Structures are given as structure tokens and as C-alpha cells.
């Protein structure tokens, strides 16, 4: 169900996202859903498969956070085994956010937990302690929703009977959505207001009054006809001549108030022929017998002796043991047998028992519920 809901959730979150002053918020609770791939160590003989799960966390500070994770992955063997298993993981992690006040927040992660493997053919039910480390990135679509990608290296510590070395090195890579609830964030920077511009009106000059000419006495005399008045003649006596004051300078329009915007921080050996393929899980060498154990019943087998050197050959058809072309050799040194060799050949599994004697020791071959048992006799 989670796999079906993750893709629609990603699409809806992306389409409905609006720009916001996004950041990691101190004291916020987080919830994440994710899906991705899980690659197993080669010694586990398990195929890479999908993993999915949930994470719940809390931001202690803007930089530091804690988180718990639960995930599941199906187990499918790379060997010709018919059954499948499951792996459940639970971990606790410490996160460090490098750029908590931006939209794009890279982070590092370190933690530990455990895994439980169920119904695995090779190991049955098994519990391992894990240590994980890795990195990731969150991209905030809003101040509450972020896209998220993670990659982890998971070291799974196990008992020595399950393979070479003390731990398996697995990888997990996922993508999903993170939701942030509550918490406080740093205050947005204050809005910068431009200082108002003072408008000063130009001073008006005082009007000046022209001084009137003094009156002249009237004289009576015969005079020549008056010439036509010249356009440049001075004004007649008694006429007021006022000097018009210059127009005042127009008022200067106030400058617009500038408002600074709020910054936006922005993955058998199979034999055909219609028969079921048996996979031999173990070869038990006893004090007086040798037993080969399979996961299915044995349909057809063939036994014959060879000389120079002395040996007994058992061919079990429609069966495999280990990788084709690779033979495993075991030291016996009892019952007249020096060593035992077993391996997968085209269409069959072959078991060879080597003897240092000139004649192969007496034996009896029995078919059991678990496979074949070779009993050695004194005759």
C-alpha cells in the first residue's frame, strides 16, 4: 500500500508547493515516507530488491536532529532456492544539517539498530546488530513539506557460522517526502524602509514696486505738432509700472518610498528437463557414514567406481551444490577415505570420494527423507 501512495504524494506535494521562507525548524517533529533499493553483501547470496518504510524524528536544534526508522525488504536468493524470506530493520539515527536556514539542506547521518531475517533458507530466523552511516539532502517545497533523498552504508554484524568475516556491508538508497510539524524558526529579516524625502518649497521673492516719476510743471507755450508716439516711448506720467515677480519654482514631487523585499532563502544454476532442482545445503561426514542433505527429494542418481586412483562417484541428477564449475574439497582421513569432493556440473551434482587403498572400502548407499546416506561396512 505504501508503494502505491508514495508516487501520488510526491506529485501532489510538488504541484501544490508555493514559495516560502523554508528551513529546518528547531523543536519540530518530522515524519517521512520513503522507497528505494537495498543491495546485499555478495557473501549473503541475496538479490538487490526494493525497500520501503517510515521515519519519525525530532529537531533538537536547527543543526541537530534525531530520527527512528522502520523498513522492510524481500529476500530472494541468487542461488537456485525456491523459498523466499523477509528482512525487517529498525534503527535510530543522529542527523546534522549543514545549511538549516535554506531551502536545500544537505545532511550527514550516523546510527545503529538491528535487523531480523525470517524464513531464509540458508540462515532461518536470524537477528543481527547494525551500524549505519551516510548522507542525504532535503529540498523544502514549503516550510512544512520537503523532498528527501538518502544513501546509507549498513554494516550488519553476524556470527561466524554465516560466512566469511565479522560483518556484511549492505547499501540502502531511498527517496521520499518529509513533513514538518510545529517548532520555531528564525525570525525573518526586518523590512528595510527608505527614509522619507523632505520636500522643500523654493522661496518666493518679494515683489518690487517701481518708483513713480516726479510731476513736472505745466508750461504754456506754442509748440510744434507732436510727433507720433514712439513704441519705445517711456510711459506716461502717472502710469504705474509694476515689476511682475518671477513664478515660484514648481514643487518637487516626493520620491517613492522603497520597500526592500523579504529575501527568499530559498534500486539455478538450473537444470531444465522439466524436473525440480534440488539444492544441497550440507554434506555431513560422520564416523562411519557420509550424508548429503537436500531441500527436495532426490529423483535420480547414479553410483560407480573408478580406479587409478581409487574413488567412488555419485551423480545426483537435477541437483546443484554451490556454483557451477566450482568444486569444494573436504578432508576425511577415516573409513578408508582420504577426501571428499563435491560440485555442480551441467544437469547434475557430483560427489567424489577418494581412497588411498587399492580397492574401495565396502559400503551401502541408502536413500533417506533428507537425501542420500553412504554407510561404510567392514566387508
Secondary structure per residue as TSV (DSSP state, phi and psi in degrees):
chain	resnum	aa	ss	phi	psi
A	1	X	-	360.0	-40.7
A	2	X	H	-64.2	-34.3
A	3	X	H	-65.1	-35.1
A	4	X	H	-74.1	-26.3
A	5	X	H	-90.0	-21.9
A	6	X	H	-65.6	-47.3
A	7	X	H	-63.5	-47.8
A	8	X	H	-59.1	-36.4
A	9	X	H	-65.0	-40.1
A	10	X	H	-62.3	-43.1
A	11	X	H	-66.0	-46.3
A	12	X	H	-63.2	-43.8
A	13	X	H	-62.5	-37.6
A	14	X	H	-70.2	-41.7
A	15	X	H	-72.1	-32.2
A	16	X	T	-92.5	1.8
A	17	X	-	-69.8	138.3
A	18	X	-	-126.4	149.0
A	19	X	-	-57.5	141.4
A	20	X	-	-154.1	163.4
A	21	X	-	-81.3	78.1
A	22	X	-	-85.8	147.4
A	23	X	-	-173.6	166.6
A	24	X	-	-71.5	128.0
A	25	X	-	-105.9	126.1
A	26	X	B	-61.4	135.8
A	27	X	T	79.5	6.8
A	28	X	-	-88.0	145.7
A	29	X	E	-90.5	145.2
A	30	X	E	-126.5	148.6
A	31	X	E	-136.4	132.7
A	32	X	E	-131.0	144.9
A	33	X	E	-120.2	144.3
A	34	X	E	-151.0	163.2
A	35	X	E	-152.2	149.0
A	36	X	E	-177.1	-146.4
A	37	X	E	-121.1	156.5
A	38	X	E	-136.8	119.5
A	39	X	E	-109.8	127.2
A	40	X	-	-92.2	157.0
A	41	X	-	-59.7	142.9
A	42	X	G	-59.9	-29.5
A	43	X	G	-70.0	-12.9
A	44	X	G	-84.1	-15.2
A	45	X	-	55.4	45.5
A	46	X	B	-124.8	143.2
A	47	X	-	-78.5	150.6
A	48	X	-	-64.3	134.4
A	49	X	E	-143.9	174.4
A	50	X	E	-79.5	149.8
A	51	X	E	-131.1	151.9
A	52	X	E	-151.1	159.1
A	53	X	E	175.0	-165.1
A	54	X	E	-133.4	155.4
A	55	X	E	-131.8	139.3
A	56	X	E	-125.0	133.1
A	57	X	E	-144.8	177.8
A	58	X	E	-148.4	131.9
A	59	X	E	-87.4	104.3
A	60	X	S	-65.0	-44.8
A	61	X	S	-137.4	-177.9
A	62	X	S	-64.2	-37.1
A	63	X	S	-86.9	-34.3
A	64	X	E	-108.4	139.6
A	65	X	E	-149.0	159.6
A	66	X	E	-120.4	155.1
A	67	X	E	-155.6	141.1
A	68	X	E	-113.1	144.7
A	69	X	E	-133.4	139.1
A	70	X	E	-125.3	131.7
A	71	X	E	-145.2	165.1
A	72	X	E	-140.7	144.1
A	73	X	E	-145.4	140.2
A	74	X	E	-79.1	145.7
A	75	X	E	-106.9	123.9
A	76	X	-	-132.1	123.1
A	77	X	B	-74.7	147.2
A	78	X	S	-81.2	-12.3
A	79	X	S	-90.2	164.4
A	80	X	S	-75.8	67.4
A	81	X	-	-110.7	138.1
A	82	X	-	-84.2	-30.2
A	83	X	-	-87.0	165.3
A	84	X	-	-126.8	164.8
A	85	X	E	-137.0	-173.3
A	86	X	E	-137.4	149.2
A	87	X	E	-126.2	124.9
A	88	X	E	-111.7	133.8
A	89	X	E	-124.9	142.6
A	90	X	E	-137.2	130.6
A	91	X	E	-141.1	155.4
A	92	X	E	-119.4	133.7
A	93	X	E	-129.3	153.2
A	94	X	E	-110.5	128.6
A	95	X	E	-112.3	143.1
A	96	X	E	-124.5	118.6
A	97	X	E	-91.3	126.5
A	98	X	S	-81.3	-39.1
A	99	X	S	-127.1	71.6
A	100	X	T	-66.5	-18.2
A	101	X	T	-97.7	7.1
A	102	X	S	-109.1	171.2
A	103	X	S	-71.4	-35.2
A	104	X	E	-102.4	112.8
A	105	X	E	-120.0	101.3
A	106	X	E	-76.1	152.9
A	107	X	E	-149.7	158.2
A	108	X	E	-113.2	154.4
A	109	X	E	-141.0	143.8
A	110	X	E	-146.1	134.7
A	111	X	E	-167.4	-173.8
A	112	X	E	-152.7	165.2
A	113	X	E	-178.0	-141.4
A	114	X	E	-157.6	160.1
A	115	X	E	-126.8	149.9
A	116	X	E	-124.8	122.4
A	117	X	E	-102.6	127.8
A	118	X	E	-122.3	146.8
A	119	X	S	57.2	34.3
A	120	X	-	-91.2	129.3
A	121	X	T	-59.7	-40.3
A	122	X	T	-81.0	-36.2
A	123	X	T	-118.1	-4.0
A	124	X	-	55.9	-148.3
A	125	X	S	-78.4	134.1
A	126	X	E	-149.7	138.9
A	127	X	E	-115.5	130.1
A	128	X	E	-126.8	147.3
A	129	X	E	-87.4	139.3
A	130	X	E	-124.8	149.0
A	131	X	E	-125.3	132.3
A	132	X	E	-129.9	151.1
A	133	X	E	-150.0	157.0
A	134	X	E	173.9	-158.7
A	135	X	E	-149.4	169.5
A	136	X	E	-168.4	-174.9
A	137	X	E	-149.9	141.8
A	138	X	E	-116.5	134.5
A	139	X	E	-120.2	111.7
A	140	X	E	-78.3	117.8
A	141	X	S	-79.3	-37.4
A	142	X	S	-136.7	-177.4
A	143	X	S	-74.9	-2.6
A	144	X	S	-119.8	-16.7
A	145	X	E	-127.9	134.3
A	146	X	E	-138.9	141.3
A	147	X	E	-76.4	146.9
A	148	X	E	-142.8	140.0
A	149	X	E	-131.9	138.3
A	150	X	E	-133.7	150.3
A	151	X	E	-138.3	132.2
A	152	X	E	-132.0	145.1
A	153	X	E	-103.7	119.5
A	154	X	E	-111.4	118.1
A	155	X	E	-96.6	115.0
A	156	X	E	-105.1	109.6
A	157	X	E	-86.7	130.3
A	158	X	-	-137.9	172.0
A	159	X	-	-77.3	155.0
A	160	X	G	-65.2	-23.1
A	161	X	G	-68.1	-10.1
A	162	X	G	-98.4	7.7
A	163	X	S	149.2	179.2
A	164	X	S	-74.0	144.0
A	165	X	S	85.4	174.5
A	166	X	S	-97.6	-11.1
A	167	X	E	-153.8	161.8
A	168	X	E	-106.3	144.3
A	169	X	E	-108.7	106.6
A	170	X	E	-111.2	161.8
A	171	X	E	-129.0	138.5
A	172	X	E	-127.3	129.0
A	173	X	E	-135.2	123.2
A	174	X	E	-137.2	162.8
A	175	X	E	-140.8	150.4
A	176	X	E	-177.3	-158.3
A	177	X	E	-121.2	142.6
A	178	X	E	-119.9	133.4
A	179	X	E	-113.5	136.5
A	180	X	E	-115.7	128.7
A	181	X	E	-123.1	131.1
A	182	X	S	70.7	-157.0
A	183	X	-	84.9	172.1
A	184	X	B	-125.4	149.6
A	185	X	-	-124.6	161.3
A	186	X	-	-61.2	141.7
A	187	X	-	-63.3	144.7
A	188	X	-	-67.4	145.8
A	189	X	-	-59.4	141.4
A	190	X	-	-63.7	153.7
A	191	X	-	-74.7	123.9
A	192	X	-	-84.2	118.4
A	193	X	B	-101.2	134.5
A	194	X	-	-73.6	144.1
A	195	X	-	-66.2	138.9
A	196	X	-	-64.7	146.1
A	197	X	-	-92.8	127.5
A	198	X	-	-82.5	125.2
A	199	X	-	-94.6	120.2
A	200	X	-	-106.8	126.2
A	201	X	-	-80.8	136.5
A	202	X	-	-64.5	140.2
A	203	X	-	-67.6	142.8
A	204	X	-	-92.0	127.3
A	205	X	-	-71.5	147.4
A	206	X	-	-70.6	136.9
A	207	X	-	-67.1	140.6
A	208	X	-	-104.6	136.0
A	209	X	B	-99.6	130.3
A	210	X	-	-74.5	136.6
A	211	X	-	-72.7	131.6
A	212	X	-	-76.0	142.6
A	213	X	-	-69.5	149.9
A	214	X	-	-68.6	144.5
A	215	X	-	-67.3	142.0
A	216	X	-	-100.4	147.4
A	217	X	-	-69.2	149.5
A	218	X	-	-86.4	125.9
A	219	X	-	-113.1	138.3
A	220	X	-	-101.0	117.0
A	221	X	-	-162.2	162.5
A	222	X	-	-84.2	125.7
A	223	X	-	-128.5	162.7
A	224	X	-	-72.1	153.1
A	225	X	-	-53.5	138.7
A	226	X	-	-68.5	135.8
A	227	X	-	-72.9	153.8
A	228	X	-	-58.0	142.1
A	229	X	-	-63.8	132.6
A	230	X	-	-81.3	146.3
A	231	X	T	-64.1	-17.9
A	232	X	T	-100.3	11.9
A	233	X	-	-68.4	148.0
A	234	X	-	-67.3	158.6
A	235	X	-	-64.7	155.0
A	236	X	-	-66.9	155.6
A	237	X	T	-60.8	143.1
A	238	X	T	85.7	-6.8
A	239	X	-	-84.8	126.9
A	240	X	-	-76.8	129.8
A	241	X	-	-120.0	101.4
A	242	X	B	-95.1	138.7
A	243	X	-	-87.8	121.1
A	244	X	-	-72.9	126.9
A	245	X	-	-67.4	140.8
A	246	X	-	-63.0	148.8
A	247	X	-	-64.9	142.8
A	248	X	-	-68.7	148.9
A	249	X	-	-62.4	137.8
A	250	X	-	-60.5	150.3
A	251	X	-	-63.3	136.9
A	252	X	-	-80.0	127.2
A	253	X	-	-66.2	137.1
A	254	X	-	-63.3	143.0
A	255	X	-	-70.3	146.7
A	256	X	-	-66.7	146.1
A	257	X	-	-78.1	123.4
A	258	X	-	-89.5	126.6
A	259	X	B	-108.1	120.7
A	260	X	-	-75.7	127.7
A	261	X	-	-67.6	152.9
A	262	X	-	-69.5	126.9
A	263	X	-	-66.9	138.3
A	264	X	-	-97.1	111.3
A	265	X	-	-90.7	93.0
A	266	X	-	-71.0	360.0
A	267	X	-	360.0	360.0
A	268	X	-	360.0	84.9
A	269	X	-	-24.6	100.3
A	270	X	-	-103.2	142.1
A	271	X	-	-110.8	129.7
A	272	X	-	-78.2	-120.2
A	273	X	T	58.1	17.5
A	274	X	T	76.7	5.8
A	275	X	-	-100.7	156.8
A	276	X	-	-76.5	137.0
A	277	X	-	-91.7	121.9
A	278	X	E	-87.6	140.4
A	279	X	E	-113.0	123.2
A	280	X	E	-87.6	117.1
A	281	X	E	-84.9	-24.7
A	282	X	E	-158.6	154.9
A	283	X	E	-127.4	118.4
A	284	X	E	-105.9	121.4
A	285	X	E	-102.7	108.8
A	286	X	-	-93.8	-168.8
A	287	X	S	-76.5	-30.6
A	288	X	S	-135.0	18.0
A	289	X	E	-156.0	164.0
A	290	X	E	-131.6	129.3
A	291	X	E	-124.6	132.2
A	292	X	E	-107.5	128.5
A	293	X	E	-111.9	131.6
A	294	X	E	-121.7	168.9
A	295	X	S	-87.8	-18.7
A	296	X	S	-127.8	167.1
A	297	X	-	-69.0	155.3
A	298	X	-	-92.0	125.9
A	299	X	-	-89.4	-50.7
A	300	X	-	-138.2	136.9
A	301	X	E	-148.0	163.4
A	302	X	E	-140.5	136.9
A	303	X	E	-124.9	133.8
A	304	X	E	-155.3	158.1
A	305	X	E	-105.1	153.0
A	306	X	E	-134.5	157.0
A	307	X	T	-123.5	170.1
A	308	X	T	50.9	67.6
A	309	X	T	-85.2	168.8
A	310	X	T	-71.8	130.0
A	311	X	E	-161.5	158.3
A	312	X	E	-117.0	131.6
A	313	X	E	-115.2	131.4
A	314	X	E	-120.6	114.8
A	315	X	E	-101.1	121.1
A	316	X	E	-110.4	113.2
A	317	X	E	-81.7	154.9
A	318	X	S	56.5	46.3
A	319	X	E	-146.6	155.7
A	320	X	E	-134.2	157.7
A	321	X	-	-150.1	107.2
A	322	X	S	72.0	-154.5
A	323	X	S	-90.0	143.4
A	324	X	B	-63.4	136.8
A	325	X	T	86.6	-7.3
A	326	X	-	-110.5	125.5
A	327	X	E	-109.1	132.8
A	328	X	E	-102.2	137.7
A	329	X	E	-119.4	134.8
A	330	X	E	-124.0	136.2
A	331	X	E	-78.8	135.0
A	332	X	E	-115.3	-63.7
A	333	X	E	58.0	39.9
A	334	X	E	-161.4	164.6
A	335	X	T	62.0	22.3
A	336	X	T	76.9	14.8
A	337	X	E	-115.6	128.3
A	338	X	E	-88.0	-40.5
A	339	X	E	-155.4	165.2
A	340	X	E	-129.8	133.3
A	341	X	E	-120.8	140.3
A	342	X	E	-142.7	142.9
A	343	X	E	-171.8	170.5
A	344	X	E	-98.1	130.5
A	345	X	E	-121.7	164.1
A	346	X	T	-54.0	115.3
A	347	X	T	83.2	1.9
A	348	X	E	-164.4	167.1
A	349	X	E	-111.0	137.5
A	350	X	E	-120.0	130.7
A	351	X	E	-115.9	125.9
A	352	X	E	-121.4	126.7
A	353	X	E	-109.1	117.5
A	354	X	E	-90.9	139.0
A	355	X	-	-128.0	138.3
A	356	X	S	-81.3	-5.4
A	357	X	S	-82.2	160.8
A	358	X	S	-71.2	-28.1
A	359	X	S	-126.8	137.5
A	360	X	-	-67.1	138.8
A	361	X	-	-58.5	156.5
A	362	X	-	-65.6	144.3
A	363	X	E	-152.5	168.5
A	364	X	E	-140.8	127.6
A	365	X	E	-103.4	122.8
A	366	X	E	-118.6	145.8
A	367	X	E	-95.9	126.3
A	368	X	-	-115.5	175.6
A	369	X	S	-65.8	-27.3
A	370	X	S	-95.3	-13.8
A	371	X	E	159.2	-124.5
A	372	X	E	-127.8	144.1
A	373	X	E	-128.8	127.0
A	374	X	E	-103.8	111.1
A	375	X	E	-100.8	129.8
A	376	X	E	-94.5	134.8
A	377	X	-	-115.0	166.4
A	378	X	-	-80.0	-13.4
A	379	X	-	-99.4	360.0
